[in-house]
């Protein structure tokens, strides 16, 4: 191993010198194995999808380290990343013996990098935003970022600004590319086509909007917005999926008593007809059907709730234009991407929601918004293909 730089020496002085008791890990499967690290919740979906694809297509095992829980599937093994100290990292590498290590977002783990280089394990960075050290490991480490980045086989950045940050940080110019953002597992929810076609015929091209995952705090606002919208489009149908399905019957009774509208309840095997103003649905398993039928979707929880009740990619992937408030919760990164692409309408109040819905009753405006959202939902497919080829190339070199 080459002598340590001053930066690495200072960095290692902050780390534990002895390994803690090794956690119990699953046995290593036979054959080829990769290790992928997702340092944040935002990085997880793309890394997990990439891992599953490699496991399915190449028959390799992939250990995935991420902050959230990951369902183990054939070939994909969740395991927590060790602290970035050489005793801990060494024990991890001794157990799993990965052929390639895939970092993401830009998080650099210098102790891991030093050991991987010593063991001749290729390193890749994917979905790169900007180089940084792990949270809690920041400090003054002269030359450490440059020497760490110099060891990467390739850095795949999300855009040109990110690529410049990695080049400035010390990555070799020829090893940095602008790849784009990794694809996430398809958010397109299923439905029975025969049922969708039957509903489409029964509703005879009525304008429809869908309030999905609607919390109690937003029920009154959505009802009032629908009342206002009916003045512009008297045949407009509102489909409501309460956040708590058990509230469906109570909400039906409330709407009927307060408005005199005709309300049908899916849970009673009722179906909407030309006279129905509100259709109450209570099964998340059928959301794919309603997204397909409704050209416009309001994401519940984003206006007065505690955060988005559903991932907006679900609506985007099925061609429904998205309305939402500013409370994005766990899906903030997805909303940010959609916002940058001008693929949603952000509303700040019930009146804003009413105005936006009225504007989107024009089919051409709805179509433009839905098309932009669909493009964001599907943009990562080519990126994932390129990243997969890079990983395969690194594996070939490691063989």
C-alpha positions as CSV (number, residue, x, y, z in Angstrom):
1,X,0.0,0.0,0.0
2,X,1.3,3.5,-0.9
3,X,2.2,5.8,2.0
4,X,-0.8,7.8,3.2
5,X,-1.2,11.4,2.3
6,X,-1.5,14.0,5.0
7,X,-5.2,14.3,4.4
8,X,-5.8,10.5,4.8
9,X,-3.6,10.5,7.9
10,X,-5.8,13.3,9.5
11,X,-8.9,11.6,8.3
12,X,-8.0,8.2,9.9
13,X,-7.1,9.8,13.2
14,X,-10.8,10.6,13.6
15,X,-11.8,7.0,13.0
16,X,-12.0,4.1,15.6
17,X,-8.8,2.1,15.6
18,X,-10.5,-1.2,16.4
19,X,-13.5,-2.9,14.9
20,X,-16.7,-3.1,17.0
21,X,-18.4,-6.4,17.4
22,X,-19.2,-7.6,13.9
23,X,-22.9,-7.6,13.1
24,X,-24.5,-10.8,12.0
25,X,-24.6,-10.9,8.2
26,X,-26.2,-13.2,5.8
27,X,-23.9,-15.9,4.4
28,X,-22.2,-14.8,1.1
29,X,-23.8,-16.6,-1.8
30,X,-21.5,-18.4,-4.3
31,X,-20.5,-16.7,-7.5
32,X,-19.9,-13.1,-8.6
33,X,-21.0,-10.2,-6.2
34,X,-21.2,-6.4,-6.3
35,X,-21.6,-3.9,-3.6
36,X,-23.8,-0.8,-4.1
37,X,-24.1,2.1,-1.7
38,X,-27.0,4.5,-1.6
39,X,-26.2,7.2,1.1
40,X,-29.6,8.9,1.2
41,X,-33.3,8.1,0.8
42,X,-33.3,10.0,-2.5
43,X,-30.6,7.7,-3.9
44,X,-32.3,4.5,-2.9
45,X,-34.9,3.9,-5.7
46,X,-32.4,4.2,-8.6
47,X,-29.7,2.1,-6.9
48,X,-32.2,-0.6,-5.9
49,X,-33.6,-0.8,-9.4
50,X,-30.1,-1.0,-10.8
51,X,-29.2,-3.8,-8.4
52,X,-32.3,-5.8,-9.3
53,X,-31.7,-5.4,-13.0
54,X,-28.1,-6.7,-12.7
55,X,-29.2,-9.5,-10.5
56,X,-31.9,-10.6,-12.9
57,X,-30.1,-10.1,-16.2
58,X,-26.5,-11.1,-15.2
59,X,-27.1,-13.6,-12.5
60,X,-24.8,-11.8,-10.1
61,X,-25.5,-11.1,-6.4
62,X,-25.7,-7.5,-5.3
63,X,-25.3,-6.3,-1.7
64,X,-27.1,-2.9,-1.3
65,X,-26.4,-0.6,1.6
66,X,-29.0,2.1,2.1
67,X,-30.6,4.2,4.9
68,X,-34.0,2.7,4.5
69,X,-35.3,-0.9,4.4
70,X,-35.0,-2.9,1.2
71,X,-37.0,-6.0,0.5
72,X,-34.6,-8.9,-0.2
73,X,-35.2,-10.4,-3.6
74,X,-33.4,-13.0,-5.7
75,X,-29.8,-11.8,-5.9
76,X,-30.3,-8.5,-4.0
77,X,-29.0,-8.6,-0.4
78,X,-29.6,-5.7,2.0
79,X,-26.7,-5.0,4.5
80,X,-25.9,-1.8,6.4
81,X,-22.7,-0.1,5.2
82,X,-20.0,-0.2,7.9
83,X,-18.6,3.0,9.5
84,X,-15.8,4.4,7.4
85,X,-13.0,3.0,9.5
86,X,-10.5,0.4,8.2
87,X,-11.2,-2.2,10.8
88,X,-15.0,-2.1,10.1
89,X,-14.6,-1.8,6.3
90,X,-12.0,-4.6,6.3
91,X,-14.4,-7.0,8.1
92,X,-17.2,-6.1,5.6
93,X,-14.9,-6.7,2.6
94,X,-13.6,-9.9,4.1
95,X,-17.1,-11.2,4.4
96,X,-18.7,-10.2,1.1
97,X,-15.6,-10.1,-1.2
98,X,-17.2,-7.8,-3.8
99,X,-15.7,-7.6,-7.3
100,X,-16.9,-4.0,-7.9
101,X,-18.1,-1.3,-5.5
102,X,-20.6,1.2,-6.8
103,X,-20.9,4.6,-4.9
104,X,-23.7,7.1,-5.6
105,X,-24.6,10.7,-5.4
106,X,-21.0,11.7,-4.7
107,X,-20.4,10.4,-1.2
108,X,-16.7,9.4,-0.8
109,X,-15.6,7.0,1.9
110,X,-11.8,7.4,2.1
111,X,-11.1,4.4,4.3
112,X,-13.1,2.2,2.1
113,X,-11.5,3.6,-1.1
114,X,-8.0,3.0,0.3
115,X,-8.8,-0.6,1.2
116,X,-10.5,-1.3,-2.1
117,X,-7.5,0.1,-4.1
118,X,-5.2,-2.2,-2.0
119,X,-7.4,-5.1,-2.9
120,X,-7.7,-4.0,-6.6
121,X,-11.5,-3.7,-6.5
122,X,-12.8,-1.3,-9.2
123,X,-14.8,1.7,-8.0
124,X,-17.6,3.5,-9.8
125,X,-19.6,6.6,-9.0
126,X,-23.2,6.8,-10.4
127,X,-25.9,9.3,-10.1
128,X,-23.2,11.8,-9.1
129,X,-24.3,15.2,-7.9
130,X,-21.2,16.6,-6.1
131,X,-18.3,15.0,-4.3
132,X,-18.5,15.0,-0.5
133,X,-17.4,13.1,2.6
134,X,-20.0,11.3,4.7
135,X,-22.0,13.3,7.2
136,X,-20.1,13.7,10.4
137,X,-16.7,13.2,8.6
138,X,-16.4,16.7,7.3
139,X,-13.1,18.5,8.1
140,X,-9.8,19.8,6.7
141,X,-8.1,16.9,4.9
142,X,-5.5,18.3,2.5
143,X,-5.7,16.5,-0.9
144,X,-8.0,13.8,0.4
145,X,-10.8,14.4,-2.0
146,X,-8.5,14.6,-5.0
147,X,-6.7,11.4,-4.1
148,X,-10.0,9.6,-3.4
149,X,-11.6,10.6,-6.8
150,X,-8.4,9.7,-8.7
151,X,-9.0,6.1,-7.9
152,X,-12.5,5.8,-9.6
153,X,-12.8,3.7,-12.7
154,X,-15.6,6.1,-13.9
155,X,-17.8,8.9,-12.6
156,X,-21.3,9.1,-14.1
157,X,-22.6,12.6,-13.3
158,X,-26.3,13.6,-13.5
159,X,-25.6,16.8,-15.4
160,X,-22.8,19.1,-16.7
161,X,-22.6,21.1,-13.5
162,X,-22.1,17.9,-11.5
163,X,-19.5,16.7,-13.9
164,X,-17.5,20.0,-13.4
165,X,-17.7,19.5,-9.7
166,X,-16.2,16.1,-9.9
167,X,-13.4,17.2,-12.3
168,X,-12.6,20.1,-10.1
169,X,-12.6,17.8,-7.1
170,X,-9.9,15.6,-8.7
171,X,-11.5,13.0,-10.9
172,X,-9.6,12.3,-14.1
173,X,-11.2,14.3,-17.0
174,X,-11.4,11.2,-19.2
175,X,-13.2,9.2,-16.6
176,X,-16.1,11.7,-16.0
177,X,-19.2,11.6,-18.1
178,X,-22.6,13.3,-18.1
179,X,-25.0,10.3,-17.9
180,X,-28.2,11.7,-16.4
181,X,-30.3,10.3,-13.5
182,X,-30.8,6.6,-12.9
183,X,-34.1,5.0,-13.7
184,X,-36.3,4.1,-10.8
185,X,-38.5,1.0,-10.8
186,X,-41.6,1.7,-12.8
187,X,-44.3,3.5,-10.8
188,X,-47.0,2.5,-13.3
189,X,-49.6,0.7,-11.2
190,X,-51.5,-2.1,-12.9
191,X,-55.2,-2.4,-13.7
192,X,-57.5,-4.7,-15.6
193,X,-57.8,-3.3,-19.1
194,X,-61.3,-4.7,-19.5
195,X,-62.4,-2.8,-16.4
196,X,-60.7,0.4,-17.6
197,X,-62.4,0.2,-21.0
198,X,-65.8,-0.5,-19.4
199,X,-65.5,2.6,-17.1
200,X,-64.3,4.7,-20.1
201,X,-67.4,3.7,-22.1
202,X,-69.8,4.3,-19.1
203,X,-68.3,7.8,-18.4
204,X,-68.5,8.7,-22.1
205,X,-65.6,11.2,-22.1
206,X,-66.8,13.1,-19.0
207,X,-64.1,15.4,-17.6
208,X,-62.6,13.7,-14.5
209,X,-60.2,14.6,-11.7
210,X,-58.8,12.3,-9.0
211,X,-58.0,13.3,-5.4
212,X,-55.7,10.5,-4.2
213,X,-54.7,9.8,-0.6
214,X,-56.9,12.6,0.6
215,X,-56.5,13.3,4.4
216,X,-59.3,14.5,6.5
217,X,-57.7,17.9,6.8
218,X,-58.2,18.4,3.0
219,X,-61.6,17.0,2.5
220,X,-63.6,20.2,2.9
221,X,-61.2,22.1,0.6
222,X,-61.5,19.5,-2.2
223,X,-65.3,19.4,-1.9
224,X,-65.4,23.2,-2.2
225,X,-63.0,23.1,-5.2
226,X,-65.3,20.6,-6.9
227,X,-68.3,22.8,-6.2
228,X,-66.5,25.7,-7.9
229,X,-65.4,23.6,-10.8
230,X,-68.9,22.3,-11.5
231,X,-69.8,25.8,-12.5
232,X,-67.3,25.6,-15.3
233,X,-67.9,22.0,-16.3
234,X,-71.2,20.7,-15.0
235,X,-70.4,17.1,-16.1
236,X,-67.2,17.0,-14.1
237,X,-66.7,13.9,-12.0
238,X,-64.5,13.9,-8.9
239,X,-63.0,10.5,-7.8
240,X,-61.9,10.5,-4.2
241,X,-59.6,8.0,-2.5
242,X,-59.5,8.9,1.2
243,X,-56.1,8.5,2.9
244,X,-57.9,6.3,5.4
245,X,-60.2,4.0,3.4
246,X,-62.3,3.4,6.5
247,X,-63.5,7.0,6.2
248,X,-65.1,6.4,2.8
249,X,-68.7,5.7,4.0
250,X,-68.6,8.6,6.5
251,X,-67.4,10.9,3.8
252,X,-70.1,9.8,1.4
253,X,-72.8,10.6,3.9
254,X,-71.2,14.0,4.7
255,X,-71.0,15.0,1.0
256,X,-74.6,13.9,0.3
257,X,-75.9,15.8,3.4
258,X,-73.9,19.0,2.7
259,X,-74.3,19.3,-1.0
260,X,-77.1,17.1,-2.2
261,X,-74.8,15.6,-4.9
262,X,-75.2,12.1,-6.3
263,X,-72.3,10.1,-4.7
264,X,-71.5,6.5,-5.5
265,X,-69.3,4.3,-3.4
266,X,-67.1,1.6,-4.9
267,X,-67.1,-0.4,-1.7
268,X,-70.8,-1.0,-2.2
269,X,-70.3,-2.2,-5.7
270,X,-71.9,1.0,-7.0
271,X,-70.6,2.5,-10.3
272,X,-70.8,6.1,-11.5
273,X,-73.2,7.1,-14.2
274,X,-73.9,10.3,-16.0
275,X,-75.6,11.8,-12.9
276,X,-72.8,11.0,-10.4
277,X,-70.9,14.0,-9.2
278,X,-68.5,12.2,-6.8
279,X,-67.2,8.6,-6.9
280,X,-65.7,7.4,-3.6
281,X,-63.1,4.6,-4.0
282,X,-61.5,2.8,-1.0
283,X,-59.0,0.3,-2.3
284,X,-55.4,1.4,-3.0
285,X,-55.0,-1.7,-5.1
286,X,-57.2,0.0,-7.8
287,X,-55.3,3.3,-8.0
288,X,-53.8,2.3,-11.3
289,X,-57.4,2.3,-12.8
290,X,-58.2,5.8,-11.5
291,X,-55.0,7.3,-12.6
292,X,-55.7,6.0,-16.1
293,X,-59.2,7.4,-16.2
294,X,-58.5,10.8,-14.7
295,X,-56.6,13.3,-16.8
296,X,-55.9,15.3,-13.6
297,X,-54.7,14.1,-10.2
298,X,-54.4,16.1,-7.0
299,X,-51.9,14.5,-4.6
300,X,-53.4,14.4,-1.2
301,X,-51.5,15.5,1.9
302,X,-49.6,18.2,0.1
303,X,-51.9,21.2,0.9
304,X,-52.9,20.9,4.5
305,X,-51.7,17.4,5.4
306,X,-48.4,16.1,6.7
307,X,-46.8,15.5,3.3
308,X,-47.6,13.7,0.0
309,X,-49.6,10.5,0.6
310,X,-48.5,9.0,-2.7
311,X,-45.5,9.2,-5.0
312,X,-46.3,11.6,-7.8
313,X,-44.5,9.3,-10.2
314,X,-47.5,7.0,-10.1
315,X,-49.7,9.6,-11.7
316,X,-46.9,10.8,-14.0
317,X,-46.2,7.3,-15.3
318,X,-49.8,6.9,-16.3
319,X,-50.4,10.2,-18.1
320,X,-52.3,12.1,-15.4
321,X,-51.5,15.8,-14.9
322,X,-50.5,16.6,-11.3
323,X,-51.7,19.2,-8.9
324,X,-50.1,19.5,-5.5
325,X,-49.3,21.7,-2.5
326,X,-46.0,22.5,-1.0
327,X,-45.9,19.8,1.6
328,X,-44.0,17.0,-0.2
329,X,-42.8,14.8,2.7
330,X,-40.8,11.7,1.7
331,X,-41.3,12.5,-2.0
332,X,-39.6,15.9,-2.0
333,X,-36.9,14.8,-4.5
334,X,-39.5,13.5,-7.0
335,X,-41.5,16.7,-6.8
336,X,-38.3,18.7,-7.3
337,X,-37.5,16.9,-10.5
338,X,-41.1,17.3,-11.8
339,X,-41.0,21.0,-10.8
340,X,-37.8,21.7,-12.7
341,X,-39.4,20.1,-15.8
342,X,-42.5,22.3,-15.2
343,X,-44.4,19.0,-15.2
344,X,-46.8,19.8,-12.3
345,X,-48.9,22.7,-11.0
346,X,-48.0,23.9,-7.5
347,X,-50.8,25.4,-5.5
348,X,-50.6,27.3,-2.2
349,X,-54.3,27.4,-1.1
350,X,-57.7,26.0,-1.8
351,X,-58.4,28.9,-4.1
352,X,-55.1,28.2,-6.0
353,X,-56.2,24.6,-6.4
354,X,-59.6,25.8,-7.7
355,X,-58.0,28.2,-10.2
356,X,-55.5,25.5,-11.3
357,X,-58.2,22.9,-11.8
358,X,-60.3,25.3,-13.8
359,X,-57.3,26.1,-16.0
360,X,-56.6,22.4,-16.6
361,X,-60.1,21.6,-17.7
362,X,-58.8,22.8,-21.1
363,X,-57.6,19.4,-22.6
364,X,-54.6,20.9,-24.4
365,X,-53.2,22.3,-21.1
366,X,-53.7,19.1,-19.3
367,X,-52.0,17.2,-22.1
368,X,-48.9,19.4,-22.1
369,X,-48.5,19.0,-18.3
370,X,-49.1,15.2,-18.4
371,X,-46.6,14.8,-21.3
372,X,-43.9,16.7,-19.4
373,X,-44.5,14.6,-16.3
374,X,-44.4,11.3,-18.3
375,X,-41.1,12.4,-19.8
376,X,-39.6,12.8,-16.3
377,X,-41.0,9.5,-15.2
378,X,-39.4,7.7,-18.1
379,X,-36.2,9.6,-18.6
380,X,-33.9,7.2,-16.7
381,X,-34.2,4.2,-18.9
382,X,-31.3,5.0,-21.3
383,X,-29.2,6.2,-18.3
384,X,-29.6,2.9,-16.5
385,X,-28.6,1.0,-19.7
386,X,-25.3,3.0,-19.9
387,X,-24.6,2.6,-16.2
388,X,-25.2,-1.2,-16.5
389,X,-22.7,-1.4,-19.4
390,X,-20.1,0.5,-17.3
391,X,-20.6,-1.9,-14.4
392,X,-20.3,-4.9,-16.7
393,X,-17.1,-3.4,-18.2
394,X,-15.6,-3.0,-14.7
395,X,-16.6,-6.5,-13.8
396,X,-14.9,-7.8,-16.9
397,X,-11.7,-6.0,-15.9
398,X,-12.0,-7.5,-12.4
399,X,-12.5,-11.0,-13.6
